[in-house]
């Protein structure tokens, strides 16, 4: 009996000292480079980006291991990933669950593309206009194609447009959120749950690593890649008026090698930015979460440049 009691005590000590299993095969070591390493295999369908694209932006080869250590983070979480092969070069708090604000519109865009028929007309409803700013302020009864609304949402990050697309593509916003969560599971975003299509504060969360996975899928989507790469979009209203929608991503206009992706901000999430860039046949995606208005652009740039070896 004493032997049995001793064995039980040892087992209890082991159980309490070994941390609970995470969603990843290995925990992220904070503030360390991850050359040639990825915490879980990226799905094959997220890395088939070597096929020809009319944009001519797809990478031809993987990133090299940077010659210097990754710069120290000045934000809540970072993940740097190579969309060519899914290798994570660097992670900081990358598995920490956080609100990700409008960066989750990337998943909204993927679900809209999954629905297809992007030239189908969407009729705006009065309820769509109830979303808080930022809004495009379309009027009930106006009609626009899914493609027009998708471009407007990705360029200007309009919350009411995200709701219009969600309702149209799934019959209701709630049904569309179910599609978003199903899409997240398909992409192996194991630490993610969505509650709305626009990223406004709600009982929802994701991580820098999970959003990096989603960004790889978005980067692999021909329609989305063509939309995130433009600095401004002329949106024509039904009454003939034209509104110039400028991208919320400042890096697009200041750095020609930056290809875009998605911004986000709420008080809970802080400033967030998913960036993609390419140079010399290589590409990188950087996810920065929980930054500030003053720091977000430089924070993203330093990791883009680091991964692309000082572009």
C-alpha positions as CSV (number, residue, x, y, z in Angstrom):
1,X,0.0,0.0,0.0
2,X,2.9,2.4,0.8
3,X,4.4,1.7,-2.6
4,X,1.1,2.3,-4.3
5,X,0.6,5.6,-2.3
6,X,4.2,6.7,-3.3
7,X,3.5,6.0,-7.0
8,X,0.2,8.0,-6.8
9,X,2.1,10.9,-5.2
10,X,4.7,10.8,-7.9
11,X,2.1,10.7,-10.7
12,X,0.3,13.7,-9.1
13,X,3.5,15.7,-8.9
14,X,4.2,15.0,-12.6
15,X,0.7,16.0,-13.6
16,X,0.9,19.3,-11.8
17,X,4.4,20.2,-13.1
18,X,3.9,19.4,-16.8
19,X,1.9,22.2,-18.5
20,X,-1.3,21.5,-20.3
21,X,-0.9,20.7,-24.0
22,X,-1.3,23.7,-26.3
23,X,-2.8,23.9,-29.7
24,X,0.6,23.9,-31.2
25,X,3.1,21.0,-31.3
26,X,5.6,23.1,-29.4
27,X,5.2,26.4,-27.4
28,X,6.5,29.6,-28.7
29,X,9.6,30.8,-27.1
30,X,9.1,34.5,-26.6
31,X,11.2,36.9,-28.6
32,X,13.1,34.3,-30.5
33,X,13.6,33.7,-34.3
34,X,11.9,30.7,-35.8
35,X,14.0,30.0,-38.9
36,X,12.6,27.1,-40.8
37,X,10.2,26.2,-38.0
38,X,6.4,26.2,-37.9
39,X,4.4,25.2,-34.8
40,X,1.9,23.1,-36.8
41,X,1.9,22.1,-40.4
42,X,0.3,24.7,-42.6
43,X,-2.5,23.1,-44.7
44,X,-1.4,22.4,-48.3
45,X,-4.2,24.4,-49.8
46,X,-2.8,27.5,-48.0
47,X,0.6,27.3,-49.7
48,X,-0.3,26.6,-53.3
49,X,0.7,30.1,-54.3
50,X,3.4,29.2,-56.8
51,X,0.9,28.9,-59.6
52,X,0.8,31.8,-62.1
53,X,-1.1,34.9,-61.1
54,X,-1.8,37.9,-63.3
55,X,-0.5,40.2,-60.6
56,X,3.0,38.7,-60.9
57,X,3.5,39.0,-57.2
58,X,3.7,35.4,-56.2
59,X,7.0,34.3,-54.6
60,X,9.3,32.0,-56.5
61,X,11.3,30.6,-53.6
62,X,11.2,30.5,-49.8
63,X,12.7,33.2,-47.5
64,X,16.3,32.8,-46.4
65,X,17.1,32.6,-42.8
66,X,17.7,36.2,-41.7
67,X,21.3,37.0,-41.0
68,X,20.5,38.8,-37.7
69,X,18.2,38.0,-34.8
70,X,14.6,39.3,-35.0
71,X,14.1,42.9,-33.6
72,X,12.6,43.2,-30.2
73,X,8.8,43.5,-30.2
74,X,7.1,46.7,-29.2
75,X,3.5,45.4,-29.3
76,X,1.4,42.7,-27.7
77,X,1.9,39.9,-30.3
78,X,3.8,39.2,-33.5
79,X,3.9,36.4,-36.0
80,X,6.1,36.4,-39.1
81,X,5.4,33.7,-41.6
82,X,6.6,32.7,-45.1
83,X,3.6,32.2,-47.4
84,X,5.7,30.1,-49.8
85,X,6.0,27.2,-47.4
86,X,4.2,28.2,-44.1
87,X,7.4,28.4,-42.0
88,X,7.2,30.7,-39.1
89,X,10.3,32.8,-38.8
90,X,9.4,34.6,-35.6
91,X,6.7,34.6,-33.0
92,X,6.1,36.7,-29.9
93,X,3.0,35.9,-27.8
94,X,1.8,34.4,-31.1
95,X,-0.5,31.9,-29.4
96,X,-2.1,34.4,-27.0
97,X,-5.8,34.9,-27.5
98,X,-6.8,38.4,-28.3
99,X,-9.3,40.6,-30.1
100,X,-8.1,41.2,-33.6
101,X,-10.5,43.9,-34.7
102,X,-11.0,44.4,-38.4
103,X,-8.2,42.1,-39.4
104,X,-10.8,39.4,-39.2
105,X,-12.4,40.8,-42.3
106,X,-9.9,38.7,-44.1
107,X,-12.0,35.7,-43.0
108,X,-15.1,37.5,-44.0
109,X,-13.6,38.0,-47.4
110,X,-12.6,34.4,-47.7
111,X,-16.2,33.3,-46.8
112,X,-17.7,35.7,-49.4
113,X,-15.3,34.2,-52.0
114,X,-16.4,30.7,-50.9
115,X,-20.0,31.7,-51.6
116,X,-19.0,32.6,-55.2
117,X,-21.0,34.6,-57.8
118,X,-19.3,37.8,-57.0
119,X,-21.3,39.6,-59.7
120,X,-24.6,38.9,-57.9
121,X,-26.4,42.1,-56.8
122,X,-26.7,42.7,-53.0
123,X,-29.7,44.8,-51.9
124,X,-28.8,47.1,-49.0
125,X,-31.2,46.8,-46.0
126,X,-31.8,49.5,-43.4
127,X,-30.5,47.2,-40.6
128,X,-27.1,47.1,-42.3
129,X,-26.7,50.8,-41.5
130,X,-26.9,50.3,-37.7
131,X,-23.3,49.3,-37.4
132,X,-21.0,51.8,-35.7
133,X,-18.4,53.7,-37.7
134,X,-16.6,53.2,-39.9
135,X,-19.5,53.1,-42.3
136,X,-19.9,53.6,-46.1
137,X,-23.4,54.8,-45.3
138,X,-25.2,53.1,-48.2
139,X,-29.0,53.6,-48.4
140,X,-31.6,50.9,-48.0
141,X,-32.7,49.6,-51.4
142,X,-29.5,50.4,-53.2
143,X,-27.9,47.5,-55.1
144,X,-24.2,46.7,-55.6
145,X,-22.4,43.6,-56.6
146,X,-20.7,41.4,-54.1
147,X,-17.4,42.3,-55.8
148,X,-17.9,46.0,-55.4
149,X,-18.8,45.6,-51.8
150,X,-15.9,43.3,-51.1
151,X,-13.4,45.7,-52.6
152,X,-14.9,48.6,-50.6
153,X,-14.7,46.5,-47.4
154,X,-11.1,45.5,-47.9
155,X,-10.0,48.9,-48.9
156,X,-11.9,51.1,-46.5
157,X,-12.7,48.6,-43.7
158,X,-16.4,49.5,-43.6
159,X,-18.4,47.7,-40.9
160,X,-21.8,48.2,-42.5
161,X,-20.5,46.7,-45.8
162,X,-19.3,43.6,-43.9
163,X,-22.8,43.1,-42.5
164,X,-24.4,43.6,-45.9
165,X,-22.1,40.9,-47.4
166,X,-22.6,38.5,-44.5
167,X,-26.4,38.8,-44.6
168,X,-26.5,38.4,-48.4
169,X,-24.1,35.4,-48.5
170,X,-25.6,33.3,-45.7
171,X,-29.2,34.7,-45.2
172,X,-28.4,36.2,-41.8
173,X,-25.4,37.5,-40.0
174,X,-25.6,34.7,-37.5
175,X,-25.5,32.1,-40.2
176,X,-22.5,33.8,-41.8
177,X,-20.6,33.8,-38.5
178,X,-21.1,30.0,-38.4
179,X,-19.5,29.9,-41.8
180,X,-16.6,32.0,-40.5
181,X,-16.0,29.7,-37.6
182,X,-16.2,26.6,-39.9
183,X,-13.7,28.3,-42.2
184,X,-11.4,28.9,-39.2
185,X,-11.6,25.3,-38.2
186,X,-10.8,24.3,-41.8
187,X,-7.7,26.5,-41.8
188,X,-6.6,25.0,-38.4
189,X,-7.1,28.2,-36.5
190,X,-7.4,26.3,-33.3
191,X,-7.4,29.3,-31.0
192,X,-10.0,31.3,-32.8
193,X,-13.7,32.1,-32.4
194,X,-15.7,34.8,-34.2
195,X,-18.9,36.5,-33.2
196,X,-19.4,39.0,-36.1
197,X,-18.1,39.7,-39.6
198,X,-16.5,43.0,-38.9
199,X,-14.3,42.7,-35.8
200,X,-16.2,45.1,-33.6
201,X,-15.9,44.2,-29.8
202,X,-17.7,41.0,-28.9
203,X,-17.1,37.6,-27.3
204,X,-14.5,36.6,-29.9
205,X,-10.8,36.1,-30.2
206,X,-8.0,34.9,-32.3
207,X,-4.1,34.8,-32.2
208,X,-1.3,36.2,-34.2
209,X,-0.4,32.7,-35.4
210,X,-4.0,31.9,-36.4
211,X,-4.4,35.2,-38.2
212,X,-1.1,34.4,-40.0
213,X,-2.6,31.2,-41.2
214,X,-5.7,33.0,-42.5
215,X,-3.5,35.5,-44.2
216,X,-1.7,32.7,-46.1
217,X,-5.1,31.6,-47.4
218,X,-6.0,35.2,-48.3
219,X,-2.7,35.6,-50.1
220,X,-3.4,32.4,-52.0
221,X,-6.8,33.8,-53.1
222,X,-6.5,35.5,-56.5
223,X,-9.5,37.8,-55.9
224,X,-8.5,38.9,-52.5
225,X,-4.8,39.5,-53.5
226,X,-6.0,41.7,-56.3
227,X,-8.1,43.8,-53.9
228,X,-5.7,44.3,-51.0
229,X,-3.0,45.6,-53.3
230,X,-4.6,48.9,-54.4
231,X,-4.1,52.2,-52.5
232,X,-7.5,53.7,-53.5
233,X,-10.8,52.6,-55.1
234,X,-13.4,54.7,-56.9
235,X,-16.8,53.5,-55.6
236,X,-19.7,54.5,-57.7
237,X,-23.1,55.0,-55.9
238,X,-26.4,54.1,-57.5
239,X,-27.1,57.9,-57.9
240,X,-23.9,58.3,-60.0
241,X,-21.8,59.9,-57.3
242,X,-18.3,58.6,-57.0
243,X,-16.5,58.3,-53.6
244,X,-12.8,57.8,-53.6
245,X,-12.1,55.1,-50.9
246,X,-8.5,55.3,-49.8
247,X,-6.8,52.2,-48.2
248,X,-6.5,52.2,-44.5
249,X,-3.1,50.7,-45.0
250,X,-0.5,53.6,-45.2
251,X,2.3,51.2,-46.1
252,X,0.8,50.7,-49.5
253,X,1.4,54.2,-50.6
254,X,4.8,54.7,-48.9
255,X,6.5,51.4,-49.8
256,X,6.0,49.9,-53.3
257,X,7.2,46.4,-52.3
258,X,4.4,46.2,-49.7
259,X,1.4,44.3,-51.2
260,X,-1.2,45.2,-48.5
261,X,-3.5,43.0,-46.5
262,X,-5.6,44.4,-43.6
263,X,-5.7,46.9,-40.8
264,X,-7.8,46.8,-37.6
265,X,-8.5,48.9,-34.5
266,X,-10.7,48.8,-31.4
267,X,-10.0,50.0,-27.9
268,X,-9.9,46.3,-26.8
269,X,-7.7,45.1,-29.6
270,X,-5.4,48.1,-30.0
271,X,-3.9,48.9,-33.4
272,X,-3.5,45.8,-35.5
273,X,-2.0,45.2,-39.0
274,X,-1.5,42.2,-41.2
275,X,1.0,43.1,-43.9
276,X,2.4,41.2,-46.9
277,X,5.4,42.2,-48.9
278,X,7.7,40.7,-51.6
279,X,11.2,41.3,-52.8
280,X,13.6,39.4,-55.1
281,X,11.1,36.5,-55.6
282,X,10.4,36.0,-51.9
283,X,7.4,37.0,-49.8
284,X,6.5,37.5,-46.2
285,X,3.4,38.0,-44.1
286,X,3.6,39.9,-40.8
287,X,0.9,40.0,-38.1
288,X,1.2,42.7,-35.5
289,X,-1.5,42.9,-32.8
290,X,-2.0,45.2,-29.9
291,X,0.1,48.2,-31.0
292,X,-0.6,51.9,-31.1
293,X,-1.4,54.5,-33.8
294,X,2.1,55.9,-33.4
295,X,4.0,52.6,-33.5
296,X,2.0,50.2,-35.7
297,X,3.5,51.2,-39.1
298,X,7.2,51.1,-38.0
299,X,6.5,48.0,-36.0
300,X,5.3,46.1,-39.1
301,X,7.9,47.6,-41.4
302,X,10.8,46.4,-39.2
303,X,9.6,42.8,-39.3
304,X,8.9,43.0,-43.1
305,X,12.4,44.3,-43.7
306,X,14.0,41.8,-41.3
307,X,12.3,38.8,-43.0
308,X,13.2,40.2,-46.5
309,X,16.8,40.7,-45.3
310,X,16.9,44.5,-45.3
311,X,14.9,45.5,-48.3
